Amino acid sequence: GAPSAEEHSFIDAAGLEALASVAAGLSEPFGSVDGLSLSRMGSSVTQLGGGGGGGVDGLSRPLAVDVAQLLKLCAAENRSTADDWLEWTRRVSVGLLRESPCLGLRACATLAQVHAPLAGALFGAAFLAVWCELPDEAHAALAGSLHAALTASAMPLECLQLLLNLAEFMEAHEAPLPLDACTLGAVATRCHAYAKALHYKELEFWAEPGESTVDGELIDALLGLNMNLGQLDAAAGLLRYASSQHIPVRDWWLENLHEWEAALRLYEERAQGNARKDADEAVALQWDLGRMRCLHALSEWAPLVQLAAQVWPQLDTEQRAEVAPPVAHAQWQLGDWAGMRRTVQYLPVETAHGVFCRAMLSAHAADWYGAQNYVERARALLDAELRGALAEGYDRAYATLVSVQQLSELEEVCAYRTVQQRMSNAQADAAALGYGLGVTLDSVPPPLPSDGYGAPPPAPREGEGGGAAAAEVLVAQCAETLALQRVVWARRLTGCRRSVDVWQALIGVQTMVVSPDEHSATLVKFAALCRKRGRMRLCAHTLSALVDGELSDKVCSLRSLPREPLVALGVAKYLWTSGRQREAQALLRELLSAREGEMAAGLKLRAALALGRWNEEAPDLGAGAEEVAEETLRCYAAATRHGPNEYKAWHAWALANFEMASRLEQQLGPAGALGGAQSSIGGGGGGGGEGD
């Protein structure tokens, strides 16, 4: 008869070597284990029977499967907690190996019992081997247990991911599980496995008539999944299909396409027009909620908070819980901590966002222990989400990783405020002794990357008291520590993805303790990122915190030139991109004439190239054409002096001279053009010869 598991309890040296070779090939996820791998496993363990003919005969036919024991093991009743489901998953994965008809898999059961990753890697192969030996009645019972596990509310995400991989594995081997595609799609969406969710939703879409109906709900789900996967063309094609099939277009489909400005205009037209009078309160409320979602996506914090204050009395508890996350985020960005504290009460403590907002409030209230407790709870909640997202790839998990980074920086913010408090106490002690300390946050330059926190304290000055000298040393060390932390934050941002949402999330945490003037360079970079991504309102809002005056998409009234030349250059670029070319050129000319001595060479190079390029693109603005051309040549010549090794400066200067020579040739002929070009080069680019 077939050899039992007890007959193979003793494995000789050759058998151990064969089993080790099998286990070494199973370090990959079980989705890569195919039929050929199983046949290799069967051939690799032929030595387990001692190499005799009986062992080979035993491998030639499948081992018996105890169906009753297997179904009892897979039963999903009386499971109510996450720990229960984790234990169920472990028992099922090991039990499938023990009941496997394949001797190679059954031999791995003992090792899998003590090494859980092996059981997970072999889960699909073991299930497929057992599934092929079960009768139809057992198929139905086993599928029912899997359905109960998939729909259980307490099932951990890592266990759901394992079952989703099993369904994918079985489908790839032409043995699909008798599970509803709608159920699998919902579970995949819950695990943030958007690629799997899209596959099951497409199965619903392409189902036979009568089995599934293509309606607005299905189109809505497909739009959201395609946008999450970055498939913009597929999402646009779905809209065209819906129009061709006369499926009513829903208002929030523009939101799914991330056409936030178009969606906001649509909601505002309906909310303010005659449609609002004819619509019932529920429909009008949905329009207001859509406006709030669009305002949040566009970072329009003040209008969002105002609209929320108007709508809030009309919302029930469930709707307030839905609206609370964007409203709390807007209040955080505006620094409305009292309003945020009231809103956070409606955020569930079972979500990472709700716990993070509570951690922010604790940090603002200087409750360091409470903030640390919330941070740890948020990390635990994000851990399961991050595991499921990483299974889909790094890009899918990037947003969750940013949330994890926010938690780390919130801890640094708490430490930063602790150092600030220590520094303030030292200054107060020195003032009480009658000494005024000259060390402030602005008086300490940012340290070099090689500098550390433990620099030796300077010796007390002659004539000073010991207490005042010690306080001055402490203040200097604290100021250096704070400056180093700001440098770390700024450099860390440069390594992040150049996304407006990512930078805004991290900068928002840092601004809890850092004033706009202390990280103006970071804010200017963020404003440039917003400008390049078309987020002009957010760009203006960011720069307005750095200037003395009002700056918006309609008004630019600066009472004085910005103190930092880098900020002035950023404002000029914003004005140019927003269509106010005359104001941009005037601001840049004023910057180069009034602050050139304060600017670094690299910044002077960028400003000169920008002004020269703008004069070429809009020569009719400002003075006459000849004066603008001369100014352009002077700008490019100055750029070659400020950046003698910068190819952009030399290329722009040479091209401008070539174009001027071409115009002179058309006007004066070849002889006159030669003399005019020589005089223009000698006058405008004489300084450029220094870089030759």
ROBALUM-111307 format. One record per residue (C-alpha): chain; x, y, z. Coordinates in steps of 0.5 Angstrom, whole numbers, always signed. Each point is the difference from the previous one (the first is absolute). Layout:
<node "A" <X Y Z>>
...
END
This chain:
<node "A" <+0 +0 +0>>
<node "A" <+2 +7 +0>>
<node "A" <+5 +2 +5>>
<node "A" <-3 +4 +6>>
<node "A" <+4 +6 +3>>
<node "A" <+2 -4 +6>>
<node "A" <+4 -5 -5>>
<node "A" <+4 +7 -2>>
<node "A" <+1 +2 +7>>
<node "A" <+7 -2 +0>>
<node "A" <+4 +4 -6>>
<node "A" <+7 -2 -1>>
<node "A" <+6 +5 -3>>
<node "A" <-2 -1 -7>>
<node "A" <-7 +2 +2>>
<node "A" <+2 +6 +4>>
<node "A" <+4 +2 -6>>
<node "A" <-6 -1 -5>>
<node "A" <-5 +4 +5>>
<node "A" <+5 +6 +1>>
<node "A" <+0 +0 -8>>
<node "A" <-7 +1 +0>>
<node "A" <-1 +5 +6>>
<node "A" <+6 +4 -4>>
<node "A" <-5 +1 -6>>
<node "A" <-6 +2 +4>>
<node "A" <+3 +7 +3>>
<node "A" <-5 +3 -6>>
<node "A" <-7 +2 +1>>
<node "A" <-4 -6 -1>>
<node "A" <-3 +3 -6>>
<node "A" <+6 -2 -4>>
<node "A" <-1 -7 +2>>
<node "A" <-2 -4 -6>>
<node "A" <-2 -7 -3>>
<node "A" <+8 -1 -2>>
<node "A" <+2 +2 +7>>
<node "A" <-4 -5 +3>>
<node "A" <+2 -5 -4>>
<node "A" <+7 +2 +1>>
<node "A" <-2 -1 +8>>
<node "A" <-2 -7 -1>>
<node "A" <+6 -2 -4>>
<node "A" <+4 +3 +5>>
<node "A" <-3 -4 +6>>
<node "A" <+1 -7 -3>>
<node "A" <+6 -1 +5>>
<node "A" <-5 +1 +6>>
<node "A" <-2 -7 -1>>
<node "A" <+8 -3 +0>>
<node "A" <+0 +0 -8>>
<node "A" <-3 -7 +0>>
<node "A" <-6 -2 -5>>
<node "A" <-5 +1 +6>>
<node "A" <+1 +7 +0>>
<node "A" <+0 +1 -7>>
<node "A" <-7 -4 -1>>
<node "A" <-2 +5 +6>>
<node "A" <+1 +6 -4>>
<node "A" <-3 -2 -6>>
<node "A" <-7 +0 +3>>
<node "A" <-3 +6 +4>>
<node "A" <-1 -1 +8>>
<node "A" <-7 -1 +3>>
<node "A" <-3 +7 +3>>
<node "A" <-4 +0 +6>>
<node "A" <-6 +4 -3>>
<node "A" <-4 +0 +7>>
<node "A" <+6 +2 +4>>
<node "A" <+2 +6 -5>>
<node "A" <-7 +3 -1>>
<node "A" <+0 +0 +8>>
<node "A" <+6 +3 +0>>
<node "A" <-2 +6 -5>>
<node "A" <-7 +1 +4>>
<node "A" <+0 +7 +1>>
<node "A" <-5 +0 +5>>
<node "A" <+1 +4 +7>>
<node "A" <+5 +4 -2>>
<node "A" <-1 +7 +2>>
<node "A" <+7 +4 +1>>
<node "A" <+6 +1 -4>>
<node "A" <+4 -5 +4>>
<node "A" <-5 -5 -1>>
<node "A" <+1 +1 -7>>
<node "A" <+7 +0 +0>>
<node "A" <+0 -7 +3>>
<node "A" <-5 -2 -5>>
<node "A" <+4 +2 -5>>
<node "A" <+6 -4 +3>>
<node "A" <-3 -6 +1>>
<node "A" <-3 +0 -7>>
<node "A" <+6 +1 -3>>
<node "A" <+4 -6 +4>>
<node "A" <-6 -4 -1>>
<node "A" <+0 +0 -7>>
<node "A" <+7 -2 +0>>
<node "A" <-1 -6 +4>>
<node "A" <-6 -2 -4>>
<node "A" <+3 +1 -7>>
<node "A" <+0 -6 -5>>
<node "A" <+7 +2 -2>>
<node "A" <+5 -3 +4>>
<node "A" <+5 +6 -1>>
<node "A" <-5 +5 +3>>
<node "A" <-2 -5 +6>>
<node "A" <+8 -1 +2>>
<node "A" <+0 +8 +1>>
<node "A" <-6 +0 +5>>
<node "A" <+5 -1 +6>>
<node "A" <+4 +6 -2>>
<node "A" <-5 +4 -2>>
<node "A" <-3 -1 +7>>
<node "A" <+6 +4 +3>>
<node "A" <+1 +4 -6>>
<node "A" <-6 +4 -2>>
<node "A" <+3 +4 -6>>
<node "A" <+1 -7 -3>>
<node "A" <-8 -2 +1>>
<node "A" <-2 +7 -3>>
<node "A" <+5 -2 -6>>
<node "A" <-3 -6 -1>>
<node "A" <-7 +2 +1>>
<node "A" <-2 +0 -7>>
<node "A" <+3 -6 -2>>
<node "A" <-3 -4 +6>>
<node "A" <-7 +2 -1>>
<node "A" <+1 -2 -8>>
<node "A" <+2 -7 +1>>
<node "A" <-5 -1 +6>>
<node "A" <-6 +3 -5>>
<node "A" <+1 -4 -5>>
<node "A" <-1 -6 +4>>
<node "A" <-6 +2 +3>>
<node "A" <-7 -2 -2>>
<node "A" <-5 +6 -2>>
<node "A" <-4 +0 +7>>
<node "A" <+7 +1 +3>>
<node "A" <+1 +6 -5>>
<node "A" <-6 +3 +2>>
<node "A" <+1 +0 +7>>
<node "A" <+7 +2 +0>>
<node "A" <-2 +6 -5>>
<node "A" <-5 +2 +6>>
<node "A" <+5 +0 +5>>
<node "A" <+5 +4 -4>>
<node "A" <-6 +5 -2>>
<node "A" <-2 +1 +8>>
<node "A" <+8 +1 +1>>
<node "A" <+0 +6 -6>>
<node "A" <-6 +3 +3>>
<node "A" <+2 +0 +7>>
<node "A" <+0 +7 +3>>
<node "A" <+6 -2 +5>>
<node "A" <+4 -3 -5>>
<node "A" <+7 +3 +0>>
<node "A" <+3 +3 -7>>
<node "A" <+6 -5 +0>>
<node "A" <-5 -6 +0>>
<node "A" <-5 +3 -5>>
<node "A" <+6 +1 -5>>
<node "A" <+2 -7 +1>>
<node "A" <-7 -2 -2>>
<node "A" <+0 +5 -6>>
<node "A" <+7 -3 -2>>
<node "A" <-3 -7 +0>>
<node "A" <-6 +2 -4>>
<node "A" <+5 +3 -5>>
<node "A" <+4 -6 +0>>
<node "A" <-6 -5 -1>>
<node "A" <-2 +4 -6>>
<node "A" <+6 +0 -3>>
<node "A" <+0 -7 +0>>
<node "A" <-6 -1 -3>>
<node "A" <-4 -2 +6>>
<node "A" <-3 +6 +2>>
<node "A" <-4 +0 +7>>
<node "A" <-8 +0 +0>>
<node "A" <+1 +7 +3>>
<node "A" <-4 +6 -2>>
<node "A" <+4 +5 -4>>
<node "A" <-4 +6 +4>>
<node "A" <+2 -3 +7>>
<node "A" <+8 +0 -3>>
<node "A" <+0 +7 -3>>
<node "A" <-3 +3 +7>>
<node "A" <+5 -4 +4>>
<node "A" <+6 +2 -5>>
<node "A" <-2 +7 +1>>
<node "A" <+0 +0 +7>>
<node "A" <+7 -3 +0>>
<node "A" <+2 +6 -5>>
<node "A" <+2 -6 -5>>
<node "A" <-3 +5 -5>>
<node "A" <+3 -5 -6>>
<node "A" <-4 -6 +2>>
<node "A" <-6 +4 +2>>
<node "A" <+0 +3 -7>>
<node "A" <+0 -7 -3>>
<node "A" <-6 -2 +4>>
<node "A" <-4 +6 -2>>
<node "A" <+2 -1 -7>>
<node "A" <-3 -7 +0>>
<node "A" <-6 +3 +2>>
<node "A" <+0 +5 -5>>
<node "A" <+1 -6 -6>>
<node "A" <-5 -5 +4>>
<node "A" <-5 -3 -5>>
<node "A" <-7 +4 +0>>
<node "A" <-4 -2 +6>>
<node "A" <+6 -1 +4>>
<node "A" <+2 +7 +1>>
<node "A" <-3 +7 -1>>
<node "A" <+5 +5 -3>>
<node "A" <-3 +6 +4>>
<node "A" <+2 +6 +3>>
<node "A" <+3 -3 +7>>
<node "A" <+4 -5 -4>>
<node "A" <+3 +6 -5>>
<node "A" <+1 +4 +7>>
<node "A" <+4 -6 +3>>
<node "A" <+4 -1 -7>>
<node "A" <+2 +8 +0>>
<node "A" <+3 +0 +7>>
<node "A" <+4 -6 -1>>
<node "A" <+3 +2 -7>>
<node "A" <+2 +7 +3>>
<node "A" <+3 -4 +6>>
<node "A" <+4 -4 -5>>
<node "A" <+2 +7 -4>>
<node "A" <-4 -3 -6>>
<node "A" <-3 +7 -2>>
<node "A" <-1 -2 -7>>
<node "A" <-4 -6 +2>>
<node "A" <-4 +4 +5>>
<node "A" <-2 +5 -6>>
<node "A" <-2 -6 -4>>
<node "A" <-5 -2 +5>>
<node "A" <-3 +7 +0>>
<node "A" <-1 +0 -8>>
<node "A" <-3 -7 +1>>
<node "A" <-5 +2 +5>>
<node "A" <-2 +6 -4>>
<node "A" <-1 -5 -6>>
<node "A" <-4 -5 +4>>
<node "A" <-4 +6 +3>>
<node "A" <+2 -1 +7>>
<node "A" <-2 +6 +4>>
<node "A" <+7 +4 +1>>
<node "A" <+1 +1 +8>>
<node "A" <+2 +6 +3>>
<node "A" <+6 -3 +3>>
<node "A" <+3 -4 -6>>
<node "A" <+4 +7 -1>>
<node "A" <+3 -1 +7>>
<node "A" <+2 -7 -2>>
<node "A" <+4 +3 -6>>
<node "A" <+3 +5 +5>>
<node "A" <-3 +5 -4>>
<node "A" <-1 +4 +6>>
<node "A" <-1 +7 -3>>
<node "A" <-5 -2 -5>>
<node "A" <-3 -4 +5>>
<node "A" <+0 +6 +5>>
<node "A" <-3 +4 -5>>
<node "A" <-6 -5 -2>>
<node "A" <-2 +0 +8>>
<node "A" <+0 +7 +1>>
<node "A" <-4 +1 -6>>
<node "A" <-5 -5 +2>>
<node "A" <+0 +3 +7>>
<node "A" <-1 +7 -1>>
<node "A" <-4 +0 -6>>
<node "A" <-8 -2 -1>>
<node "A" <+2 -8 +1>>
<node "A" <+1 +1 +7>>
<node "A" <-7 +3 +1>>
<node "A" <-3 -6 -4>>
<node "A" <+4 -5 +4>>
<node "A" <-2 -3 +6>>
<node "A" <+5 +1 +6>>
<node "A" <+3 -7 +0>>
<node "A" <+3 +2 -8>>
<node "A" <+2 +7 +2>>
<node "A" <+4 -3 +6>>
<node "A" <+3 -5 -4>>
<node "A" <+2 +6 -5>>
<node "A" <+3 +4 +6>>
<node "A" <+4 -7 +2>>
<node "A" <+3 +0 -7>>
<node "A" <+2 +7 +1>>
<node "A" <+4 -1 +6>>
<node "A" <+3 -6 -3>>
<node "A" <+3 +4 -6>>
<node "A" <+2 +6 +5>>
<node "A" <+4 -5 +4>>
<node "A" <+3 -3 -6>>
<node "A" <+2 +7 -3>>
<node "A" <+3 +2 +7>>
<node "A" <-6 +6 +1>>
<node "A" <+0 -1 +7>>
<node "A" <-3 +7 +2>>
<node "A" <-6 -1 -5>>
<node "A" <-1 -7 +3>>
<node "A" <+0 +1 +7>>
<node "A" <-5 +6 -1>>
<node "A" <-5 -5 -4>>
<node "A" <+1 -5 +5>>
<node "A" <-3 +5 +5>>
<node "A" <-6 +1 -4>>
<node "A" <-1 -7 -2>>
<node "A" <+2 -3 +7>>
<node "A" <-7 +1 +4>>
<node "A" <-4 -4 -6>>
<node "A" <+5 -6 +1>>
<node "A" <-2 -6 +4>>
<node "A" <+5 -4 +4>>
<node "A" <+2 -5 -6>>
<node "A" <+1 +6 -5>>
<node "A" <+4 +4 +5>>
<node "A" <+5 -6 +1>>
<node "A" <+1 +0 -8>>
<node "A" <+1 +8 +0>>
<node "A" <+4 +0 +6>>
<node "A" <+7 -2 -3>>
<node "A" <+1 +5 -6>>
<node "A" <-3 +5 +5>>
<node "A" <+5 -1 +6>>
<node "A" <+5 +0 -5>>
<node "A" <-2 +7 -3>>
<node "A" <+0 +2 +7>>
<node "A" <+7 -3 +2>>
<node "A" <+3 +4 -6>>
<node "A" <-3 +6 +2>>
<node "A" <+2 +0 +7>>
<node "A" <-7 -1 +3>>
<node "A" <+2 -4 +5>>
<node "A" <-7 +1 +4>>
<node "A" <-4 -2 -6>>
<node "A" <+4 -6 -1>>
<node "A" <-1 -2 +7>>
<node "A" <-7 +0 -1>>
<node "A" <+0 -3 -7>>
<node "A" <+4 -6 +2>>
<node "A" <-5 -2 +5>>
<node "A" <-4 -3 -6>>
<node "A" <+6 -4 -2>>
<node "A" <+0 -7 +2>>
<node "A" <+6 -2 +4>>
<node "A" <+1 -7 -4>>
<node "A" <+2 +4 -6>>
<node "A" <+8 +2 -1>>
<node "A" <-3 +7 -2>>
<node "A" <-4 +1 +6>>
<node "A" <+6 -2 +4>>
<node "A" <+5 +4 -3>>
<node "A" <-5 +6 +1>>
<node "A" <+0 -1 +7>>
<node "A" <+8 -1 +0>>
<node "A" <+0 +7 -3>>
<node "A" <-4 +3 +5>>
<node "A" <+4 -3 +6>>
<node "A" <+6 +3 -3>>
<node "A" <-3 +7 -1>>
<node "A" <-2 -1 +7>>
<node "A" <+7 -2 +3>>
<node "A" <-3 -7 +2>>
<node "A" <+6 -3 -2>>
<node "A" <-2 -7 +3>>
<node "A" <-7 +0 -3>>
<node "A" <+3 +2 -7>>
<node "A" <+5 -6 +0>>
<node "A" <-5 -5 +2>>
<node "A" <-5 +3 -6>>
<node "A" <+6 -1 -4>>
<node "A" <+2 -7 +2>>
<node "A" <-8 -2 -1>>
<node "A" <+0 +3 -7>>
<node "A" <+6 -4 -2>>
<node "A" <-3 -6 +2>>
<node "A" <-6 +2 -4>>
<node "A" <+4 +1 -6>>
<node "A" <+4 -6 +0>>
<node "A" <-5 -4 -2>>
<node "A" <-2 +5 -6>>
<node "A" <+7 +0 -2>>
<node "A" <+1 -7 +0>>
<node "A" <-6 -1 -5>>
<node "A" <+2 +6 -4>>
<node "A" <+8 -2 -1>>
<node "A" <-3 -7 -3>>
<node "A" <-3 +4 -6>>
<node "A" <+7 +4 -1>>
<node "A" <+4 +6 +3>>
<node "A" <-4 +5 -4>>
<node "A" <-7 -2 +3>>
<node "A" <+3 +0 +7>>
<node "A" <+3 +7 +0>>
<node "A" <-5 +4 +3>>
<node "A" <+0 -5 +6>>
<node "A" <+7 +1 +0>>
<node "A" <-1 +8 +0>>
<node "A" <-5 -1 +6>>
<node "A" <+6 -4 +4>>
<node "A" <+5 +5 -2>>
<node "A" <-5 +5 +3>>
<node "A" <+0 -4 +7>>
<node "A" <+7 +0 +0>>
<node "A" <+1 +8 -1>>
<node "A" <-6 +1 +5>>
<node "A" <+5 -3 +5>>
<node "A" <+5 +4 -2>>
<node "A" <-4 +6 +0>>
<node "A" <-1 -2 +8>>
<node "A" <+7 +0 +1>>
<node "A" <+1 +7 -4>>
<node "A" <-5 +3 +5>>
<node "A" <+3 -3 +6>>
<node "A" <+7 +3 -2>>
<node "A" <-4 +7 -2>>
<node "A" <-2 +0 +7>>
<node "A" <+6 -2 +3>>
<node "A" <+3 +6 -4>>
<node "A" <-5 +5 +3>>
<node "A" <+1 -2 +7>>
<node "A" <+7 +1 -1>>
<node "A" <-1 +7 -3>>
<node "A" <-5 +2 +6>>
<node "A" <+5 -3 +5>>
<node "A" <+6 +5 -3>>
<node "A" <-5 +6 +0>>
<node "A" <-2 -1 +7>>
<node "A" <+8 +0 +2>>
<node "A" <+0 +7 -4>>
<node "A" <+4 -3 -6>>
<node "A" <-3 +1 -7>>
<node "A" <+2 -6 -5>>
<node "A" <+1 +2 -7>>
<node "A" <-1 -7 -2>>
<node "A" <-6 -1 -4>>
<node "A" <-3 -5 -5>>
<node "A" <+2 +4 -6>>
<node "A" <+7 +2 +3>>
<node "A" <+2 -7 -1>>
<node "A" <+2 -2 -7>>
<node "A" <-3 -7 -3>>
<node "A" <+6 -5 +2>>
<node "A" <+4 -4 -5>>
<node "A" <-3 -8 -1>>
<node "A" <+7 -2 +4>>
<node "A" <-2 +4 +6>>
<node "A" <-3 -4 +6>>
<node "A" <-4 +2 +6>>
<node "A" <+6 -1 +5>>
<node "A" <+4 +6 -2>>
<node "A" <+5 +2 +6>>
<node "A" <-3 +6 +4>>
<node "A" <+3 +7 -1>>
<node "A" <+4 +2 +6>>
<node "A" <-3 +5 +4>>
<node "A" <+1 +8 -1>>
<node "A" <+5 +4 +5>>
<node "A" <-5 +4 +4>>
<node "A" <-6 -4 -1>>
<node "A" <-3 -4 +6>>
<node "A" <+0 -8 +0>>
<node "A" <-8 +0 -1>>
<node "A" <+0 +4 -6>>
<node "A" <+6 -3 -3>>
<node "A" <-3 -7 +1>>
<node "A" <-7 +3 -3>>
<node "A" <+3 +3 -6>>
<node "A" <+4 -7 -2>>
<node "A" <-7 -3 +1>>
<node "A" <-4 +4 -4>>
<node "A" <+6 +0 -6>>
<node "A" <-1 -8 +0>>
<node "A" <-7 +0 +0>>
<node "A" <+0 +5 -6>>
<node "A" <+5 -4 -3>>
<node "A" <-4 -6 +1>>
<node "A" <-7 +3 -3>>
<node "A" <+4 +3 -6>>
<node "A" <+3 -7 -1>>
<node "A" <-7 -3 +0>>
<node "A" <-3 +5 -5>>
<node "A" <+6 -2 -5>>
<node "A" <-2 -7 +1>>
<node "A" <-7 +1 -2>>
<node "A" <+1 +4 -6>>
<node "A" <+5 -5 -3>>
<node "A" <-5 -6 +2>>
<node "A" <-5 +4 -4>>
<node "A" <+4 +0 -6>>
<node "A" <+1 -8 +0>>
<node "A" <-8 +0 +0>>
<node "A" <-4 -1 -6>>
<node "A" <-1 +7 -4>>
<node "A" <-8 -1 +2>>
<node "A" <-4 +6 +3>>
<node "A" <-4 -4 +4>>
<node "A" <+7 -4 +3>>
<node "A" <+3 +7 +1>>
<node "A" <-6 +3 +3>>
<node "A" <-1 -5 +5>>
<node "A" <+7 +0 +3>>
<node "A" <+1 +7 +0>>
<node "A" <-7 +1 +4>>
<node "A" <+4 -4 +5>>
<node "A" <+6 +4 +0>>
<node "A" <-4 +7 +1>>
<node "A" <-2 -2 +6>>
<node "A" <+6 +2 +3>>
<node "A" <+4 +4 -6>>
<node "A" <-2 +7 -2>>
<node "A" <-1 +2 -7>>
<node "A" <+7 +4 +0>>
<node "A" <+4 -6 +3>>
<node "A" <-2 -4 -6>>
<node "A" <-1 +4 -5>>
<node "A" <+4 -3 -5>>
<node "A" <-4 -7 +1>>
<node "A" <-6 +4 -1>>
<node "A" <+2 +4 -7>>
<node "A" <+2 -7 -2>>
<node "A" <-7 -3 +2>>
<node "A" <-3 +6 -4>>
<node "A" <+4 -1 -6>>
<node "A" <-3 -7 +0>>
<node "A" <-7 +2 +1>>
<node "A" <+2 +5 -6>>
<node "A" <+2 -5 -5>>
<node "A" <-6 -5 +2>>
<node "A" <-5 +5 -1>>
<node "A" <-2 +2 +7>>
<node "A" <+1 +7 -1>>
<node "A" <-5 +2 +6>>
<node "A" <+4 -4 +5>>
<node "A" <+7 +3 -3>>
<node "A" <-3 +7 +2>>
<node "A" <-2 -2 +6>>
<node "A" <+7 -3 +2>>
<node "A" <+3 +6 -2>>
<node "A" <-4 +5 +3>>
<node "A" <+2 -3 +7>>
<node "A" <+7 +3 -2>>
<node "A" <-1 +7 -3>>
<node "A" <-3 +6 +3>>
<node "A" <-6 +1 -4>>
<node "A" <-6 -3 -3>>
<node "A" <+2 -6 -5>>
<node "A" <-6 -3 -4>>
<node "A" <-2 -3 -7>>
<node "A" <-4 +7 +0>>
<node "A" <+4 +5 +4>>
<node "A" <+8 +1 +1>>
<node "A" <+1 +6 +4>>
<node "A" <+7 +0 +3>>
<node "A" <+2 +6 +5>>
<node "A" <+7 -2 -1>>
<node "A" <+5 -4 -3>>
<node "A" <+0 -7 +3>>
<node "A" <+6 +0 +5>>
<node "A" <+3 -7 -3>>
<node "A" <+2 +1 -7>>
<node "A" <-2 -8 -1>>
<node "A" <-7 +2 +2>>
<node "A" <-1 +6 -5>>
<node "A" <+3 -5 -5>>
<node "A" <-6 -5 +1>>
<node "A" <-5 +6 +1>>
<node "A" <+2 +2 -7>>
<node "A" <+0 -7 -3>>
<node "A" <-7 +0 +3>>
<node "A" <-2 +6 -3>>
<node "A" <+2 -2 -7>>
<node "A" <-3 -6 +0>>
<node "A" <-7 +2 +2>>
<node "A" <+0 +5 -6>>
<node "A" <+3 +7 +3>>
<node "A" <+6 +1 -4>>
<node "A" <+1 +7 +1>>
<node "A" <+0 -1 +8>>
<node "A" <+5 -6 +0>>
<node "A" <+5 +4 -5>>
<node "A" <-1 +6 +5>>
<node "A" <+1 -4 +6>>
<node "A" <+6 -3 -3>>
<node "A" <+3 +6 -3>>
<node "A" <+0 +3 +7>>
<node "A" <+3 -6 +4>>
<node "A" <+6 +0 -5>>
<node "A" <+1 +8 +1>>
<node "A" <-1 +0 +8>>
<node "A" <+2 -7 +2>>
<node "A" <+5 -2 -5>>
<node "A" <+6 +1 +6>>
<node "A" <-4 -5 +5>>
<node "A" <-1 -5 -5>>
<node "A" <+4 -6 -1>>
<node "A" <+3 -2 -7>>
<node "A" <-5 -5 -1>>
<node "A" <-6 +4 +1>>
<node "A" <+3 +6 -4>>
<node "A" <+1 -5 -6>>
<node "A" <-7 -3 +1>>
<node "A" <-3 +7 +0>>
<node "A" <+4 +3 -6>>
<node "A" <-2 -6 -4>>
<node "A" <-8 +0 +2>>
<node "A" <+0 +8 -2>>
<node "A" <+4 -1 -6>>
<node "A" <-5 -6 -2>>
<node "A" <-6 +4 +2>>
<node "A" <+2 +6 -5>>
<node "A" <+1 -5 -5>>
<node "A" <-7 -3 +1>>
<node "A" <-4 +7 +1>>
<node "A" <+4 +5 -4>>
<node "A" <-5 +5 +0>>
<node "A" <-1 +1 +7>>
<node "A" <+3 +6 +4>>
<node "A" <+5 +4 -4>>
<node "A" <+1 +0 -8>>
<node "A" <+3 -6 -4>>
<node "A" <+7 +3 +0>>
<node "A" <+1 +1 +7>>
<node "A" <-3 -7 +2>>
<node "A" <+5 -3 -5>>
<node "A" <+5 +4 +3>>
<node "A" <-2 -2 +7>>
<node "A" <-1 -7 -2>>
<node "A" <+8 -1 -3>>
<node "A" <+2 +4 +7>>
<node "A" <-4 -6 +4>>
<node "A" <+3 -5 -4>>
<node "A" <+7 +3 +1>>
<node "A" <-1 +0 +7>>
<node "A" <-2 -7 +0>>
<node "A" <+7 -2 -3>>
<node "A" <+3 +4 +5>>
<node "A" <-4 -3 +6>>
<node "A" <+1 -7 -3>>
<node "A" <+6 -1 -4>>
<node "A" <-1 -7 +0>>
<node "A" <-7 +0 -1>>
<node "A" <-2 -2 -7>>
<node "A" <-7 +3 +0>>
<node "A" <+3 +7 +1>>
<node "A" <+5 -1 -6>>
<node "A" <-5 -3 -5>>
<node "A" <-5 +5 +2>>
<node "A" <+5 +6 -1>>
<node "A" <+2 -3 -7>>
<node "A" <-7 -1 -2>>
<node "A" <-2 +7 +1>>
<node "A" <+6 +3 -3>>
<node "A" <-1 -5 -6>>
<node "A" <-7 +3 -1>>
<node "A" <+2 +7 +1>>
<node "A" <+5 -1 -6>>
<node "A" <-6 -3 -4>>
<node "A" <-4 +6 +1>>
<node "A" <+5 +5 -2>>
<node "A" <+2 -4 -6>>
<node "A" <-7 +0 -2>>
<node "A" <+0 +8 +1>>
<node "A" <+7 +2 -2>>
<node "A" <+3 -5 -4>>
<node "A" <+6 -5 +1>>
<node "A" <+5 +6 +1>>
<node "A" <-4 +4 +5>>
<node "A" <-3 -6 +4>>
<node "A" <+8 -2 +1>>
<node "A" <+1 +7 +3>>
<node "A" <-6 +0 +4>>
<node "A" <+1 -7 +3>>
<node "A" <+7 +1 +2>>
<node "A" <-2 +7 +4>>
<node "A" <-6 -4 +3>>
<node "A" <+5 -6 +2>>
<node "A" <+5 +5 +3>>
<node "A" <-5 +4 +4>>
<node "A" <-4 -5 +2>>
<node "A" <+4 -6 +1>>
<node "A" <+7 +3 +2>>
<node "A" <-1 -3 +7>>
<node "A" <-1 -7 -3>>
<node "A" <+7 +0 -2>>
<node "A" <+2 -1 +7>>
<node "A" <-3 -7 +0>>
<node "A" <+3 -2 -7>>
END
